[in-house]
Amino acid sequence: METGWDQPQVPLHLHPMGFIEAFCDLGADQTALLRDTGISPVLFDMRDVRISHGQFERLLLNGIELCDRPALGIWAGLRFDWSYWGTVGYVVHCSPSLKHAGEAFRRYLVLSQPGFALQTANSNAYLDADNRVVEPIDYMTGSDTERVLRTFIRDWRLAITLRVWDSCGNKAVQDPGVHVRLDIPRPASTEPYEALPCQSLRFGCDDSSISAHRDFVFRRFRLLRRRAFEQLLQDCERQLARSPEGVSFTERVRWHLRAHFRPGLKLEVVARQLRVTPRGLSRRLATDGTSFRRLMHSVRMEIVRHQLRHSRLRVEEVAAMAGFSCASSLRRAVKRWSGTTVGELRELPQ
């Protein structure tokens, strides 16, 4: 019996092809790169070819062996083309803010990376007390036992994430600096790290993260490209609706609420954005055993929990961000929702 790891889920023409191109650019022989993967060049021109996560992992391990060098994941990430994310990859050219780009990637990553993407659907970024947005570099790889693969993927995503921040952040703000902290010792050679688009990078820290001022992340620019950005998201939404990965309508609505959350967000607005009628949205959620109001509250509390656990914001500030009238109201809501107090929630291990 096939397991999820063995099933053909990953579109070959997206991430796998991107890695094939990057590894070959770094000196790998294509024949050796495809060895024992079940992938052959004849598949490259075929439509809708999918491979398993196991095949994809074999491809990555072959590339790591053939292109052996320090910080290989960073070199590969600096070469990886946006087209290998499919439609959503092009938001780096026209998203109105880094926040919009990050939300689009988070929401539609499942189209190019089924399985892994579902594990990381929730945002891990948070707003901290010094008005900086912090994104921890803490990604699941699906192969924690493969240390060399975990290291490669971590470095690759560091490079890719910094490229997104560099392309989509608003550099016209007063503080456009992007800063990186890494929980690894300073390597003998820092050459690949020096190629990363950031203002500062520190080794030997307690954690690994990327951060920038909230204006760099949230303030809109490139406004003349908004229509192109909206068209890309519509194309992604259509692809997601017919995705074979079994993403439920409720989960699609949840992702949308998380990406566009603001206190008082109305059902009618969300229905219009998802191109369904308000009645149709309510009916489809009811079929899944939930409601718009219930989903909104769940997303709201997820955001509250995330901010309380990771940021240094005062409870009053988190309450205002989430639309609670006061800190006491938030404390009561946290207790009802999680069974724990705000203080207990903040003391939970990260």
DOLUMDREN-973721 format. One record per residue (C-alpha): residue in one letter; y, x, z. Coordinates in steps of 0.2 Angstrom, whole numbers, plus 2048, in hexadecimal, padded with zeros to 3 digits. Layout:
residues N
VOKOL_A_Y_X_Z
...
END
This chain:
residues 350
VOKOL_M_800_800_800
VOKOL_E_811_806_7FC
VOKOL_T_81E_809_80A
VOKOL_G_830_807_808
VOKOL_W_831_81A_806
VOKOL_D_825_81A_7F7
VOKOL_Q_82D_80B_7EE
VOKOL_P_838_80E_7DF
VOKOL_Q_849_809_7E6
VOKOL_V_855_817_7E2
VOKOL_P_85E_815_7D1
VOKOL_L_85A_826_7C8
VOKOL_H_86A_826_7BE
VOKOL_L_875_826_7CE
VOKOL_H_872_832_7DD
VOKOL_P_862_83B_7D6
VOKOL_M_86A_83F_7C6
VOKOL_G_87A_845_7CF
VOKOL_F_870_851_7D9
VOKOL_I_866_857_7C9
VOKOL_E_877_85B_7C1
VOKOL_A_87D_864_7D0
VOKOL_F_86E_86E_7D3
VOKOL_C_86D_873_7C1
VOKOL_D_87F_878_7C1
VOKOL_L_87B_883_7D0
VOKOL_G_86E_88C_7C6
VOKOL_A_85E_882_7C8
VOKOL_D_852_880_7BA
VOKOL_Q_84F_86E_7B6
VOKOL_T_83D_86F_7B3
VOKOL_A_83A_878_7C4
VOKOL_L_846_86B_7CC
VOKOL_L_83C_85C_7C6
VOKOL_R_82B_864_7CB
VOKOL_D_820_858_7D5
VOKOL_T_82D_84A_7D5
VOKOL_G_826_83F_7C8
VOKOL_I_837_840_7BF
VOKOL_S_837_845_7AD
VOKOL_P_846_847_7A1
VOKOL_V_840_839_796
VOKOL_L_845_82D_7A4
VOKOL_F_857_833_7A4
VOKOL_D_85C_828_795
VOKOL_M_852_819_79B
VOKOL_R_85B_80A_7A3
VOKOL_D_858_804_7B5
VOKOL_V_84C_812_7BA
VOKOL_R_849_813_7CD
VOKOL_I_840_820_7D7
VOKOL_S_839_820_7E9
VOKOL_H_842_828_7F8
VOKOL_G_833_834_7F8
VOKOL_Q_836_83A_7E6
VOKOL_F_848_83C_7EA
VOKOL_E_845_846_7F9
VOKOL_R_839_851_7EF
VOKOL_L_847_854_7E2
VOKOL_L_853_859_7F0
VOKOL_L_847_865_7F8
VOKOL_N_843_86D_7E7
VOKOL_G_856_86F_7E4
VOKOL_I_858_877_7F6
VOKOL_E_84B_883_7F2
VOKOL_L_851_888_7E1
VOKOL_C_863_889_7E5
VOKOL_D_861_892_7F6
VOKOL_R_871_897_7FD
VOKOL_P_87C_894_80D
VOKOL_A_884_883_80E
VOKOL_L_87B_87D_7FE
VOKOL_G_880_86B_802
VOKOL_I_892_86F_802
VOKOL_W_891_877_7F1
VOKOL_A_887_868_7EA
VOKOL_G_893_85C_7F2
VOKOL_L_8A2_865_7EA
VOKOL_R_89A_863_7D9
VOKOL_F_893_851_7DB
VOKOL_D_89C_845_7CE
VOKOL_W_8A2_834_7D4
VOKOL_S_899_82C_7C5
VOKOL_Y_889_82E_7CE
VOKOL_W_88E_821_7DB
VOKOL_G_88F_815_7CC
VOKOL_T_89D_808_7CC
VOKOL_V_8A3_80B_7DD
VOKOL_G_8A5_81E_7DA
VOKOL_Y_8B5_81B_7D0
VOKOL_V_8BE_813_7DF
VOKOL_V_8C4_825_7E3
VOKOL_H_8CF_824_7D4
VOKOL_C_8D8_814_7D8
VOKOL_S_8D5_80E_7EA
VOKOL_P_8E5_809_7F2
VOKOL_S_8E1_813_802
VOKOL_L_8D4_81D_809
VOKOL_K_8CF_80F_814
VOKOL_H_8CC_804_805
VOKOL_A_8C1_812_7FD
VOKOL_G_8B7_815_80D
VOKOL_E_8B3_802_80E
VOKOL_A_8AE_801_7FC
VOKOL_F_8A2_810_7FE
VOKOL_R_89B_80A_80E
VOKOL_R_898_7F8_807
VOKOL_Y_891_7FD_7F6
VOKOL_L_888_80D_7FA
VOKOL_V_878_802_7FA
VOKOL_L_879_801_7E7
VOKOL_S_876_814_7E5
VOKOL_Q_86D_818_7F5
VOKOL_P_862_809_7FB
VOKOL_G_85A_80B_80C
VOKOL_F_864_819_812
VOKOL_A_874_80F_80F
VOKOL_L_86E_800_819
VOKOL_Q_86C_80C_828
VOKOL_T_87E_811_827
VOKOL_A_886_801_822
VOKOL_N_891_800_832
VOKOL_S_8A0_80A_832
VOKOL_N_8A0_819_83D
VOKOL_A_8B3_81D_83C
VOKOL_Y_8BF_818_84A
VOKOL_L_8D1_819_84E
VOKOL_D_8D5_825_85D
VOKOL_A_8E3_826_86A
VOKOL_D_8ED_833_860
VOKOL_N_8EF_827_851
VOKOL_R_8E1_830_848
VOKOL_V_8D3_829_83F
VOKOL_V_8C3_832_843
VOKOL_E_8B3_832_839
VOKOL_P_8A4_83A_841
VOKOL_I_899_844_836
VOKOL_D_888_83D_83C
VOKOL_Y_87E_836_82E
VOKOL_M_86C_831_82E
VOKOL_T_862_839_820
VOKOL_G_851_830_822
VOKOL_S_849_841_823
VOKOL_D_84E_847_835
VOKOL_T_83E_851_835
VOKOL_E_843_85C_826
VOKOL_R_850_867_82E
VOKOL_V_855_870_81E
VOKOL_L_857_85F_815
VOKOL_R_861_858_824
VOKOL_T_86D_867_823
VOKOL_F_86F_865_810
VOKOL_I_873_853_811
VOKOL_R_87F_855_81F
VOKOL_D_889_863_816
VOKOL_W_888_859_806
VOKOL_R_890_84A_80E
VOKOL_L_89D_854_817
VOKOL_A_8A3_85B_806
VOKOL_I_8A2_84A_7FE
VOKOL_T_8AB_841_80C
VOKOL_L_8B9_84E_80C
VOKOL_R_8BB_84C_7F9
VOKOL_V_8BD_839_7FC
VOKOL_W_8CA_83C_809
VOKOL_D_8D3_848_7FE
VOKOL_S_8D3_83D_7EF
VOKOL_C_8D7_82C_7F8
VOKOL_G_8E2_831_807
VOKOL_N_8F4_82E_806
VOKOL_K_8FC_840_805
VOKOL_A_90E_839_805
VOKOL_V_90D_835_817
VOKOL_Q_915_840_824
VOKOL_D_905_847_82A
VOKOL_P_8F8_849_81C
VOKOL_G_8ED_856_824
VOKOL_V_8DA_853_825
VOKOL_H_8D1_85D_833
VOKOL_V_8BF_860_835
VOKOL_R_8B5_865_845
VOKOL_L_8A3_86B_843
VOKOL_D_896_86D_851
VOKOL_I_88E_87C_849
VOKOL_P_891_88E_84C
VOKOL_R_89D_897_840
VOKOL_P_892_89E_832
VOKOL_A_892_8AF_82C
VOKOL_S_89A_8AA_81C
VOKOL_T_8A7_89C_81C
VOKOL_E_8AA_89C_809
VOKOL_P_8A3_88B_805
VOKOL_Y_8AC_883_813
VOKOL_E_8BC_88B_80D
VOKOL_A_8BA_881_7FD
VOKOL_L_8BB_871_807
VOKOL_P_8CB_866_805
VOKOL_C_8D1_866_816
VOKOL_Q_8DF_86D_820
VOKOL_S_8D5_874_82E
VOKOL_L_8C2_877_833
VOKOL_R_8BC_87C_844
VOKOL_F_8AA_882_848
VOKOL_G_8A1_881_859
VOKOL_C_8A8_871_85E
VOKOL_D_8A0_864_869
VOKOL_D_89E_858_85A
VOKOL_S_8A0_857_847
VOKOL_S_8AE_84C_840
VOKOL_I_8BC_84A_833
VOKOL_S_8CD_843_839
VOKOL_A_8DE_83F_832
VOKOL_H_8ED_835_837
VOKOL_R_8EB_822_835
VOKOL_D_8F9_822_828
VOKOL_F_8F0_82E_81D
VOKOL_V_8E1_822_81E
VOKOL_F_8E9_811_81E
VOKOL_R_8F9_812_815
VOKOL_R_8F8_80B_803
VOKOL_F_8FD_814_7F3
VOKOL_R_8F8_814_7E1
VOKOL_L_8FD_802_7E1
VOKOL_L_8FD_801_7CE
VOKOL_R_8EA_803_7CE
VOKOL_R_8E6_7F5_7D9
VOKOL_R_8E0_7EA_7CB
VOKOL_A_8D4_7F7_7C5
VOKOL_F_8CE_7F9_7D7
VOKOL_E_8CB_7E7_7D9
VOKOL_Q_8C1_7E6_7C9
VOKOL_L_8B6_7F4_7CE
VOKOL_L_8B2_7EB_7DF
VOKOL_Q_8AE_7DB_7D5
VOKOL_D_8A2_7E5_7CA
VOKOL_C_89A_7EC_7DA
VOKOL_E_899_7DB_7E2
VOKOL_R_890_7D4_7D2
VOKOL_Q_883_7E3_7D3
VOKOL_L_880_7E0_7E5
VOKOL_A_87D_7CD_7E2
VOKOL_R_86F_7D2_7D7
VOKOL_S_869_7E1_7E0
VOKOL_P_856_7E2_7E2
VOKOL_E_858_7E9_7F4
VOKOL_G_858_7D8_7FC
VOKOL_V_86A_7D8_803
VOKOL_S_86C_7C7_80B
VOKOL_F_87C_7BC_808
VOKOL_T_880_7BD_81A
VOKOL_E_87F_7D0_81A
VOKOL_R_88B_7D0_80B
VOKOL_V_897_7C5_815
VOKOL_R_895_7D0_825
VOKOL_W_899_7E0_81B
VOKOL_H_8A8_7D7_813
VOKOL_L_8AF_7D1_824
VOKOL_R_8AD_7E3_82B
VOKOL_A_8B6_7EB_81D
VOKOL_H_8C4_7DE_81D
VOKOL_F_8C5_7DA_82F
VOKOL_R_8D5_7D3_837
VOKOL_P_8D7_7C7_845
VOKOL_G_8D8_7B5_83D
VOKOL_L_8D0_7B9_82D
VOKOL_K_8CC_7A8_825
VOKOL_L_8BC_7A2_81D
VOKOL_E_8C6_79C_80E
VOKOL_V_8CD_7AD_80B
VOKOL_V_8BC_7B5_80C
VOKOL_A_8B4_7A8_801
VOKOL_R_8C1_7AB_7F4
VOKOL_Q_8BE_7BE_7F5
VOKOL_L_8AB_7BC_7F3
VOKOL_R_8AE_7B0_7E5
VOKOL_V_8A5_7A1_7ED
VOKOL_T_8AC_790_7F3
VOKOL_P_8B0_78F_806
VOKOL_R_8A3_781_807
VOKOL_G_896_78C_7FD
VOKOL_L_899_79A_809
VOKOL_S_896_790_818
VOKOL_R_887_788_811
VOKOL_R_87F_798_80C
VOKOL_L_882_79F_81E
VOKOL_A_87B_790_826
VOKOL_T_86B_792_81B
VOKOL_D_86A_7A4_823
VOKOL_G_86C_79C_834
VOKOL_T_87E_7A2_838
VOKOL_S_890_79D_835
VOKOL_F_8A0_7A5_830
VOKOL_R_8A7_7A4_841
VOKOL_R_898_7AC_849
VOKOL_L_898_7BA_83D
VOKOL_M_8AB_7BD_840
VOKOL_H_8A8_7BE_852
VOKOL_S_899_7CA_850
VOKOL_V_8A3_7D5_845
VOKOL_R_8B2_7D5_851
VOKOL_M_8A7_7DA_85F
VOKOL_E_89F_7E8_855
VOKOL_I_8B0_7EF_852
VOKOL_V_8B5_7ED_864
VOKOL_R_8A5_7F6_86A
VOKOL_H_8A7_804_85D
VOKOL_Q_8B9_807_863
VOKOL_L_8B5_807_875
VOKOL_R_8A6_812_874
VOKOL_H_8AE_81F_868
VOKOL_S_8C1_81F_86A
VOKOL_R_8CD_823_878
VOKOL_L_8D8_814_875
VOKOL_R_8DC_80A_884
VOKOL_V_8D3_7F9_887
VOKOL_E_8E4_7F0_883
VOKOL_E_8E6_7F9_873
VOKOL_V_8D4_7F4_86D
VOKOL_A_8D7_7E2_872
VOKOL_A_8E7_7E2_868
VOKOL_M_8DE_7EA_859
VOKOL_A_8D0_7DD_85A
VOKOL_G_8DC_7CE_85D
VOKOL_F_8D9_7CA_86F
VOKOL_S_8E7_7C3_879
VOKOL_C_8E5_7D0_887
VOKOL_A_8DA_7DD_88E
VOKOL_S_8D2_7D1_89A
VOKOL_S_8CD_7C5_88C
VOKOL_L_8C5_7D4_883
VOKOL_R_8BC_7D9_893
VOKOL_R_8B5_7C7_895
VOKOL_A_8AF_7C7_883
VOKOL_V_8A6_7D8_884
VOKOL_K_89D_7D2_894
VOKOL_R_897_7C2_88B
VOKOL_W_892_7CA_87B
VOKOL_S_88A_7DA_881
VOKOL_G_886_7D6_894
VOKOL_T_88F_7E6_899
VOKOL_T_8A0_7EA_89F
VOKOL_V_8AD_7F4_894
VOKOL_G_8AB_802_8A0
VOKOL_E_898_802_89F
VOKOL_L_89A_801_88C
VOKOL_R_8A5_810_88B
VOKOL_E_899_81A_896
VOKOL_L_88A_818_88A
VOKOL_P_885_828_881
VOKOL_Q_88B_82A_86F
END
